Amino acid sequence: MHRWYEQNPAGRPGIISSRIRLARNLQEYPFPAKLDDKVSTELVHRLEFGLKDVGEMEEKKFKFALLNEMEELDRLALKERRVLNSSALTKKRPSGILLSQEEDTGIVLNCDDHIRIQMLGAGLYLEELWEKADKLDDYINERFEYAFDDRFGYLTSFPTNVGTGLRASVVVHLPMLSQGRKFSSLIGDMSRFGACVRGVYGDVEENFGSLYEISNLKTLGQTEREIIDTVTKAAIQLTNQEMQVRKLSIQKRKIEREDEVYKSYGVLKYARRLTFRDSMIFLSQLMAALSDELVKAKEDVSVYRLMLGIQPANLQKISDRPLSKEELDIARAEFIRRELPELK
């Protein structure tokens, strides 16, 4: 079964993935931070039993796991693949997750909130993901009463999520635009329209791979459709400007760009050790060149899948023993050599 990130994003160039996340809490329980182990265990098992048929509704196969009993390496690998957030790694009290085989649908139980629904997909599909999340949300609400206030909306552990409880986000690839002197001010302008932009693998100035996540700043005082519209417009605006810069670069320095990507490809294909930083920079150049058709691959490949695969915990997962930093660099180069597509 293919996971969602193994698919190449279709449609608009420069947009890697979309995510919809809903935070919900049950009316009859305090927020997770106020629950002891006994009540946490009761809540998690109630939710597990109540949602045991979710696979039939979603027409997917789901697997349940207790996060607090999971190996730390497994939790780290799930975080690198965007299934879990940072707080799920450190939570000691009973918590769980229902996760589809494709890893595109997840329901995290009793972490930051009693329930966090997450939908992921390759490309720009916020509208479609929201419709799926909304149906799943209704399915859960038929079985469990949510904490809801007529004035404030859905009540959540963090005030920043109160209201719709919706966090919509899009990951975009901006290798050219991010090199410009006005990029920081351009990102600042996004906040005036209600969108936040942050580097996925570092701060805005030093973000290996040039991947940026755009998400909504507010969940209160806006409808779900307005939130999705805000994030979508910001993603389209930034990627449109990125494509304009790339088009100009091909017109003015096509040979230079071709030279850069072939050099990067050569290192990726033959290097015996690769740091995370270098790997992300070279894969970013390859991703842009494939999108701009400066080079063509013999088979369809998701470069983003390679970017997730070279993360430390995911590399450790495919090894039969713990790896030192130097061994990780060797394993990373081996992984890339094995998975890198041949060019035409």
C-alpha positions in Angstrom: 0.0 0.0 0.0 1.5 3.3 -1.1 1.7 6.1 1.5 0.5 9.5 0.6 4.0 11.1 0.4 5.1 8.5 -2.2 2.8 10.2 -4.7 4.1 13.0 -6.9 2.0 16.2 -6.3 -0.3 16.8 -9.2 -1.5 20.2 -10.5 0.1 23.4 -9.3 4.0 23.3 -9.4 5.8 24.2 -6.2 3.1 22.9 -3.8 4.2 19.8 -2.0 1.5 18.8 0.4 -1.7 19.9 2.2 -2.9 19.2 5.7 -6.1 19.7 7.6 -6.1 19.2 11.4 -9.0 19.5 13.8 -8.7 19.8 17.6 -11.6 18.4 19.6 -12.4 17.6 23.3 -15.1 15.7 25.0 -17.7 17.5 27.1 -17.4 15.1 30.1 -13.7 15.1 30.7 -11.2 17.9 31.7 -8.4 18.7 29.2 -5.7 16.0 28.9 -3.2 17.9 31.0 -5.7 17.6 34.0 -6.2 13.9 33.7 -4.4 11.3 35.8 -3.2 8.0 34.4 -6.3 6.1 35.4 -8.8 8.4 33.7 -6.5 8.8 30.7 -6.5 5.1 30.2 -10.3 4.9 30.5 -10.6 7.8 28.0 -8.2 6.3 25.4 -9.9 2.9 25.5 -13.4 4.4 25.3 -12.3 6.3 22.2 -10.6 3.2 20.7 -13.7 1.1 21.2 -16.0 3.9 20.0 -14.0 4.4 16.8 -13.3 0.7 16.1 -15.4 0.9 12.9 -13.8 4.0 11.5 -12.1 2.1 8.8 -15.4 1.1 7.3 -16.6 4.7 7.2 -13.3 5.8 5.6 -12.9 2.7 3.5 -9.4 2.3 4.7 -7.5 0.0 7.0 -6.6 1.5 10.3 -4.2 0.4 13.0 -4.4 1.4 16.7 -1.3 1.9 18.9 -0.7 3.2 22.4 1.8 6.1 22.0 3.1 5.8 25.6 4.0 2.2 25.0 5.6 2.8 21.6 9.4 2.8 21.2 10.8 6.4 21.1 12.4 5.7 17.7 9.0 4.8 16.3 7.5 8.0 17.6 10.3 10.0 16.2 9.9 8.4 12.8 6.2 9.2 12.8 7.0 12.9 13.7 9.5 13.1 10.8 6.7 11.8 8.5 4.4 14.5 9.9 2.0 12.1 11.7 2.8 13.3 15.2 3.8 16.7 16.7 6.5 17.4 19.2 4.3 17.1 22.3 3.3 13.5 21.4 7.0 12.5 21.7 7.3 13.5 25.4 3.8 12.7 26.7 4.1 10.0 29.4 0.4 9.5 30.3 -1.7 7.1 28.3 -2.4 8.3 24.7 -3.1 6.6 21.4 -3.3 6.9 17.7 -5.5 5.4 15.0 -3.6 5.6 11.7 -4.5 4.5 8.2 -2.1 2.4 6.2 -1.5 5.2 3.8 -0.7 7.5 6.8 -3.0 10.1 5.2 -5.6 9.9 7.9 -4.8 9.9 11.6 -6.7 10.4 14.9 -4.5 11.1 17.9 -6.1 10.4 21.2 -5.4 12.2 24.5 -2.3 14.2 23.6 -2.7 18.0 23.4 -6.5 17.5 23.1 -8.7 14.5 23.6 -9.0 14.1 19.8 -6.9 15.5 16.9 -8.1 14.6 13.4 -5.5 14.9 10.7 -5.7 14.6 6.9 -2.7 14.7 4.6 -2.3 14.7 0.9 0.2 15.4 -1.9 -0.5 18.7 -3.7 -3.0 21.5 -3.1 -6.1 19.7 -1.8 -7.2 21.6 1.3 -10.8 21.8 0.1 -11.0 18.0 -0.5 -9.2 17.2 2.7 -11.5 19.5 4.7 -14.6 17.7 3.3 -13.2 14.3 4.4 -12.2 15.7 7.8 -15.7 17.2 8.2 -17.3 13.9 7.6 -15.0 12.1 10.0 -15.6 14.8 12.6 -19.4 14.3 12.3 -18.9 10.5 12.6 -17.0 11.0 15.9 -19.4 13.6 17.2 -22.3 11.1 16.7 -20.6 8.9 19.2 -19.0 11.4 21.6 -20.3 14.8 22.7 -17.8 17.6 22.1 -17.0 20.5 24.4 -18.6 23.4 22.6 -19.5 26.9 23.5 -22.2 28.9 21.6 -20.0 32.0 21.8 -16.5 30.7 21.5 -17.0 27.5 19.4 -15.0 24.3 20.1 -13.1 24.4 23.3 -9.4 23.4 23.1 -6.4 23.0 25.3 -4.6 25.9 23.6 -6.4 29.2 23.2 -4.9 29.6 19.8 -7.1 26.7 18.6 -10.4 27.8 20.1 -13.2 28.5 17.7 -13.2 26.2 14.6 -10.3 24.2 16.0 -9.0 24.0 12.5 -5.4 24.3 11.4 -5.0 24.3 7.6 -1.5 24.2 6.2 0.3 23.8 2.9 4.0 22.9 2.3 5.5 24.8 -0.6 8.9 24.6 -2.3 10.5 28.1 -2.8 14.2 27.6 -3.7 14.5 30.7 -5.9 12.2 33.1 -4.1 13.7 32.4 -0.7 17.1 33.6 -2.0 15.8 37.1 -2.7 16.5 40.0 -0.5 12.8 40.8 -0.1 11.8 37.3 1.0 11.6 38.1 4.7 9.4 41.2 4.1 7.3 39.1 1.7 6.7 36.5 4.4 5.8 39.3 6.9 3.2 40.6 4.4 1.5 37.2 4.6 0.6 37.8 8.3 -1.5 40.8 7.4 -3.7 38.4 5.4 -4.0 36.0 8.3 -1.3 33.5 7.2 1.9 32.3 8.9 4.9 31.1 7.0 7.8 29.1 8.6 10.7 27.0 7.4 10.0 23.3 7.7 13.7 22.4 8.4 15.0 25.5 10.0 14.3 29.2 10.3 13.4 31.3 7.3 17.0 32.3 6.6 18.5 28.9 7.0 16.0 26.4 5.9 17.6 23.3 4.3 15.6 22.1 1.3 13.7 25.4 0.9 10.4 23.9 2.1 8.0 26.3 3.9 4.8 25.6 5.7 1.9 28.1 5.3 -0.9 27.9 7.9 -3.7 30.1 9.3 -2.9 32.4 12.2 -6.5 32.5 13.7 -9.1 29.8 14.4 -11.6 32.1 16.1 -13.8 34.6 14.3 -13.5 32.9 10.9 -15.3 30.0 9.3 -13.6 26.9 8.1 -14.0 28.0 4.5 -12.5 31.4 5.2 -9.5 29.7 6.8 -9.0 27.4 3.9 -9.4 30.3 1.4 -6.7 32.3 3.3 -4.1 29.6 3.3 -4.9 28.6 -0.3 -4.5 32.2 -1.6 -1.2 32.6 0.3 0.2 29.3 -1.1 -0.8 30.3 -4.7 0.6 33.8 -4.4 4.0 32.6 -3.1 4.3 29.7 -5.6 3.2 32.0 -8.5 6.1 34.4 -7.6 8.4 31.4 -7.3 7.5 30.2 -10.8 8.0 33.7 -12.2 11.6 33.8 -10.8 12.3 30.3 -12.1 11.0 31.1 -15.5 13.3 34.2 -15.6 16.3 32.1 -14.4 15.7 29.7 -17.3 15.6 32.5 -19.8 18.8 34.2 -18.5 20.9 31.3 -17.1 19.6 28.0 -18.3 23.0 26.4 -18.8 24.1 27.5 -15.3 21.0 25.9 -13.8 21.5 22.7 -15.8 25.1 22.6 -14.7 24.0 23.0 -11.0 21.5 20.2 -11.1 23.7 17.7 -12.9 26.5 18.4 -10.4 24.0 17.9 -7.5 22.7 14.7 -9.1 26.2 13.4 -9.4 26.9 13.9 -5.8 23.6 12.3 -4.8 24.2 9.4 -7.1 27.8 8.6 -6.1 28.6 10.1 -2.7 29.5 7.6 0.1 28.7 10.0 2.9 26.1 12.8 2.9 25.1 15.2 5.7 21.4 16.1 6.2 22.1 19.7 5.1 23.9 18.8 1.9 21.3 16.1 1.0 18.4 18.5 1.4 20.1 21.2 -0.7 20.9 18.8 -3.5 17.5 17.2 -3.4 15.9 20.6 -3.5 17.8 21.5 -6.6 16.7 18.2 -8.2 13.1 18.8 -7.3 13.1 22.2 -8.9 14.8 21.0 -12.0 12.4 18.1 -12.5 9.4 20.5 -12.0 10.9 22.9 -14.6 11.7 20.1 -16.9 15.4 20.9 -17.0 16.0 17.2 -16.4 13.6 14.3 -16.8 13.5 11.0 -14.8 12.9 7.6 -16.4 10.3 6.8 -13.8 7.8 8.8 -11.7 9.4 9.6 -8.4 8.5 11.7 -5.3 11.6 13.7 -4.3 9.7 14.6 -1.1 9.6 10.9 -0.2 13.4 10.9 -0.3 13.5 14.0 1.9 11.4 12.2 4.5 13.4 9.0 4.1 16.8 10.7 5.0 15.6 12.0 8.3 17.6 10.4 11.2 14.9 8.3 12.9 13.6 6.9 9.6 17.2 6.0 8.6 17.6 4.3 12.0 14.4 2.4 11.4 15.8 0.6 8.3 19.0 -0.2 10.1 19.5 -3.2 12.3 21.4 -1.3 15.0 21.9 2.2 16.4 23.9 4.5 14.2 26.5 7.1 15.1 26.4 10.5 13.4 29.0 9.4 10.8 27.2 6.1 10.2 24.0 8.1 9.7 25.8 10.1 6.9 26.9 6.8 5.3 23.4 5.3 5.6 21.8 8.4 4.2 24.1 8.3 1.1 23.3 4.6 0.6 19.5 5.3 0.9 19.7 8.1 -1.7 21.9 6.0 -4.1 19.3 3.2 -3.9 16.2 5.3 -4.3 17.4 8.0 -6.6 15.7 7.8 -10.1 17.7 7.4 -13.3 17.7 10.5 -15.6 16.8 10.2 -19.2 
